Amino acid sequence: MEWQNMRYSQEFKDNVVARLLSKELSISEAVEQYSIGKSTISYWLKIAREQAVCGTLPNKGNLKPMTSLKLPKGVTYLQAHTAVVAREIMSETAFGQFCRKHGYLASTVDAWAEWFNNHPDAVDKKLHDAQMSAMAELKKENARKGREIARKDKALADAATMLMLSKKAEAIWGGGKGKLISAHDRREIVSLVELGQSKGLSQRQSCEAVGITPRTLQNWRHAPDGDGRLDRSNFTSPRQIPEDLREQIVDRFCKADVRDLSLTQAFYKLLDENKEYWCSLSTLYRLFRARGLNARRAPTREARRRSKPTAYSAQKPNEVWTWDITYLRSSKYTGRFYYAYVIVNVYSRMVVSARVFEADNADFAARFLGDAFRRYGIKPGQLVVHSDNGASMKAAPTLALLEKNGITFSHSRPRVSNDNPYSESFFRTLKYSGDYLYPRDGFDNAEEAEQWVQGFVDHYNEHHRHRGIRMVTPGNAIAARTRRCCADAGRRCWRLADAIRSAGSPGEC
């Protein structure tokens, strides 16, 4: 038999290897029984063992030798070797606990042990590399911790130095900053800055600790002896308004003819009508501000209280709808948006209708609502439509359409999103859902946006499990309602039939 040039199927190879591994056949018996060369069978057996250890099985094609062990993600050769050693020295119970603790399968560890036994040279090299890598990582971590400790020690030392400088500077400042600083005090502050620099602080940190800027430090270092400035501690301007005149000004602007006016209005009223000029307008405000008499004089009105909208409950589909409009960003133009008009059925949370238009206006809103009313055959007095206070919702064409079709309409309070929770919740799901991702880059045109919104609506109605309806999909909620209605109708028919039978046929009456 010319077996040398034959190609064997994968099933045949697996069968031969399985019998060899189960000790059902020896290699010599397999050679005699299947008329296959001994080297070929040995090759099949070797590759099968290697691939079983690596967690893979030969699927199709010729078997190829594997020279390295493929470990699971997150498992190193050193960890695998530790598991193999634990397998040899631990009891069965202890080894089971070890495997559960580290997330290993016992069969996997057995396969690792077999591979290690068959490849001692490769194992030694891998373990050596793993140990060297671990030592390198340990050295790196120790160096990092050392740097961190040094940094914290430096920060503590700098903080202590800055605290010391701030206390000494506070003693030098005395009455605080803003007064005339003598030349002696300046030299003391400069010496404190130099002391801080000698202890490892930067110039900026030292200046911050003593309460000056680096620019002030440079000026003080190059300043000549003496202050070089006039002593203004007792300086008074010849234009300063005397105290008695200040009180007269305040009294005049508090009289009945101007007390209800703002200071600016009163100033120009007296100047224009009475030719009275007391001081400049800025001085007038400064005088009143110094006396705490410049409180806001604009009258405040009580906030308008708005009552909550009427709460409508839905006992069956198409009793209460809510609708709203949301923005869909354009991917081509900054500041360009498309507008998604969406109606939600409150009973089942199903999206009744969804359209995308290029603008937010009343004409599109009226067309959108009218199409929905015709599609569902809405009758006068059947439906309540709720929306927020958007311009399109309260425009004349929209309100006229609702009134013409006998639709009861309701609106949310201004700036109260909780009055329209169903639409707002749907928009959040539309833009932030994890199972149907919103395009982060936006849409190229309105047609693309429309296509994506319709796809999302189909997914939402049929696959999205809604918390508000006991974790079923809106489509399931409608289907359950339909089944209940059919069952009720069937029971009514049976009752009617029973009543007819009990009354007798018309001929018997």
ChimeraX attribute file (.defattr): number of C-alpha atoms within 10 A of each C-alpha:
attribute: neighborCount
match mode: 1-to-1
recipient: residues
	/A:1	6
	/A:2	7
	/A:3	11
	/A:4	10
	/A:5	6
	/A:6	9
	/A:7	8
	/A:8	11
	/A:9	11
	/A:10	14
	/A:11	11
	/A:12	10
	/A:13	17
	/A:14	17
	/A:15	10
	/A:16	18
	/A:17	23
	/A:18	15
	/A:19	14
	/A:20	18
	/A:21	13
	/A:22	9
	/A:23	10
	/A:24	11
	/A:25	16
	/A:26	13
	/A:27	20
	/A:28	12
	/A:29	13
	/A:30	19
	/A:31	16
	/A:32	12
	/A:33	10
	/A:34	10
	/A:35	13
	/A:36	18
	/A:37	16
	/A:38	15
	/A:39	11
	/A:40	12
	/A:41	18
	/A:42	14
	/A:43	14
	/A:44	19
	/A:45	19
	/A:46	16
	/A:47	18
	/A:48	24
	/A:49	17
	/A:50	23
	/A:51	20
	/A:52	16
	/A:53	23
	/A:54	19
	/A:55	14
	/A:56	11
	/A:57	15
	/A:58	15
	/A:59	10
	/A:60	9
	/A:61	9
	/A:62	13
	/A:63	17
	/A:64	13
	/A:65	13
	/A:66	13
	/A:67	9
	/A:68	13
	/A:69	18
	/A:70	16
	/A:71	15
	/A:72	12
	/A:73	6
	/A:74	6
	/A:75	12
	/A:76	15
	/A:77	19
	/A:78	17
	/A:79	14
	/A:80	20
	/A:81	18
	/A:82	12
	/A:83	22
	/A:84	20
	/A:85	13
	/A:86	16
	/A:87	20
	/A:88	11
	/A:89	10
	/A:90	12
	/A:91	11
	/A:92	11
	/A:93	9
	/A:94	13
	/A:95	17
	/A:96	15
	/A:97	13
	/A:98	17
	/A:99	18
	/A:100	12
	/A:101	9
	/A:102	11
	/A:103	9
	/A:104	17
	/A:105	12
	/A:106	17
	/A:107	10
	/A:108	20
	/A:109	21
	/A:110	15
	/A:111	20
	/A:112	25
	/A:113	20
	/A:114	16
	/A:115	21
	/A:116	19
	/A:117	11
	/A:118	14
	/A:119	14
	/A:120	11
	/A:121	11
	/A:122	15
	/A:123	19
	/A:124	12
	/A:125	11
	/A:126	17
	/A:127	18
	/A:128	14
	/A:129	14
	/A:130	16
	/A:131	14
	/A:132	12
	/A:133	12
	/A:134	13
	/A:135	12
	/A:136	12
	/A:137	12
	/A:138	12
	/A:139	12
	/A:140	12
	/A:141	12
	/A:142	12
	/A:143	12
	/A:144	12
	/A:145	12
	/A:146	12
	/A:147	12
	/A:148	12
	/A:149	12
	/A:150	12
	/A:151	12
	/A:152	12
	/A:153	12
	/A:154	14
	/A:155	13
	/A:156	12
	/A:157	15
	/A:158	19
	/A:159	15
	/A:160	12
	/A:161	20
	/A:162	22
	/A:163	14
	/A:164	16
	/A:165	23
	/A:166	19
	/A:167	13
	/A:168	16
	/A:169	20
	/A:170	16
	/A:171	11
	/A:172	17
	/A:173	18
	/A:174	9
	/A:175	9
	/A:176	10
	/A:177	11
	/A:178	7
	/A:179	11
	/A:180	12
	/A:181	12
	/A:182	13
	/A:183	16
	/A:184	13
	/A:185	13
	/A:186	19
	/A:187	15
	/A:188	15
	/A:189	24
	/A:190	21
	/A:191	13
	/A:192	21
	/A:193	27
	/A:194	16
	/A:195	15
	/A:196	23
	/A:197	17
	/A:198	10
	/A:199	13
	/A:200	14
	/A:201	22
	/A:202	15
	/A:203	16
	/A:204	13
	/A:205	20
	/A:206	28
	/A:207	26
	/A:208	16
	/A:209	25
	/A:210	24
	/A:211	16
	/A:212	16
	/A:213	15
	/A:214	16
	/A:215	9
	/A:216	12
	/A:217	18
	/A:218	11
	/A:219	10
	/A:220	17
	/A:221	12
	/A:222	8
	/A:223	13
	/A:224	10
	/A:225	11
	/A:226	9
	/A:227	15
	/A:228	10
	/A:229	7
	/A:230	8
	/A:231	9
	/A:232	9
	/A:233	8
	/A:234	5
	/A:235	8
	/A:236	8
	/A:237	6
	/A:238	6
	/A:239	6
	/A:240	7
	/A:241	11
	/A:242	8
	/A:243	8
	/A:244	8
	/A:245	11
	/A:246	17
	/A:247	11
	/A:248	12
	/A:249	16
	/A:250	15
	/A:251	11
	/A:252	16
	/A:253	21
	/A:254	16
	/A:255	10
	/A:256	9
	/A:257	12
	/A:258	16
	/A:259	13
	/A:260	14
	/A:261	16
	/A:262	14
	/A:263	19
	/A:264	12
	/A:265	12
	/A:266	18
	/A:267	20
	/A:268	15
	/A:269	16
	/A:270	17
	/A:271	13
	/A:272	11
	/A:273	8
	/A:274	9
	/A:275	10
	/A:276	12
	/A:277	13
	/A:278	17
	/A:279	12
	/A:280	10
	/A:281	14
	/A:282	9
	/A:283	13
	/A:284	18
	/A:285	14
	/A:286	13
	/A:287	17
	/A:288	17
	/A:289	12
	/A:290	9
	/A:291	9
	/A:292	9
	/A:293	12
	/A:294	14
	/A:295	8
	/A:296	8
	/A:297	10
	/A:298	9
	/A:299	6
	/A:300	7
	/A:301	6
	/A:302	6
	/A:303	6
	/A:304	6
	/A:305	7
	/A:306	9
	/A:307	8
	/A:308	11
	/A:309	13
	/A:310	11
	/A:311	8
	/A:312	14
	/A:313	11
	/A:314	15
	/A:315	11
	/A:316	13
	/A:317	17
	/A:318	21
	/A:319	18
	/A:320	21
	/A:321	25
	/A:322	25
	/A:323	23
	/A:324	23
	/A:325	23
	/A:326	16
	/A:327	15
	/A:328	21
	/A:329	21
	/A:330	18
	/A:331	16
	/A:332	12
	/A:333	11
	/A:334	8
	/A:335	8
	/A:336	12
	/A:337	21
	/A:338	23
	/A:339	20
	/A:340	22
	/A:341	21
	/A:342	23
	/A:343	26
	/A:344	23
	/A:345	23
	/A:346	22
	/A:347	20
	/A:348	26
	/A:349	25
	/A:350	25
	/A:351	22
	/A:352	20
	/A:353	19
	/A:354	18
	/A:355	19
	/A:356	26
	/A:357	18
	/A:358	15
	/A:359	14
	/A:360	20
	/A:361	17
	/A:362	19
	/A:363	14
	/A:364	19
	/A:365	22
	/A:366	21
	/A:367	13
	/A:368	20
	/A:369	20
	/A:370	16
	/A:371	12
	/A:372	16
	/A:373	17
	/A:374	10
	/A:375	11
	/A:376	10
	/A:377	10
	/A:378	17
	/A:379	12
	/A:380	13
	/A:381	11
	/A:382	13
	/A:383	21
	/A:384	19
	/A:385	21
	/A:386	26
	/A:387	22
	/A:388	23
	/A:389	17
	/A:390	16
	/A:391	12
	/A:392	21
	/A:393	23
	/A:394	16
	/A:395	16
	/A:396	14
	/A:397	18
	/A:398	23
	/A:399	17
	/A:400	13
	/A:401	16
	/A:402	21
	/A:403	13
	/A:404	10
	/A:405	16
	/A:406	16
	/A:407	19
	/A:408	16
	/A:409	18
	/A:410	18
	/A:411	19
	/A:412	20
	/A:413	18
	/A:414	11
	/A:415	9
	/A:416	12
	/A:417	13
	/A:418	12
	/A:419	20
	/A:420	19
	/A:421	12
	/A:422	20
	/A:423	28
	/A:424	18
	/A:425	11
	/A:426	20
	/A:427	18
	/A:428	10
	/A:429	18
	/A:430	17
	/A:431	14
	/A:432	12
	/A:433	14
	/A:434	9
	/A:435	12
	/A:436	16
	/A:437	12
	/A:438	17
	/A:439	13
	/A:440	9
	/A:441	10
	/A:442	17
	/A:443	20
	/A:444	14
	/A:445	15
	/A:446	19
	/A:447	14
	/A:448	12
	/A:449	23
	/A:450	19
	/A:451	12
	/A:452	16
	/A:453	21
	/A:454	15
	/A:455	12
	/A:456	19
	/A:457	19
	/A:458	14
	/A:459	14
	/A:460	23
	/A:461	22
	/A:462	15
	/A:463	15
	/A:464	20
	/A:465	16
	/A:466	17
	/A:467	9
	/A:468	11
	/A:469	14
	/A:470	9
	/A:471	12
	/A:472	17
	/A:473	22
	/A:474	23
	/A:475	20
	/A:476	18
	/A:477	21
	/A:478	18
	/A:479	13
	/A:480	12
	/A:481	15
	/A:482	12
	/A:483	11
	/A:484	12
	/A:485	12
	/A:486	12
	/A:487	12
	/A:488	11
	/A:489	12
	/A:490	12
	/A:491	12
	/A:492	12
	/A:493	12
	/A:494	11
	/A:495	12
	/A:496	12
	/A:497	12
	/A:498	11
	/A:499	11
	/A:500	12
	/A:501	10
	/A:502	9
	/A:503	11
	/A:504	10
	/A:505	9
	/A:506	7
	/A:507	5
	/A:508	6
	/A:509	6
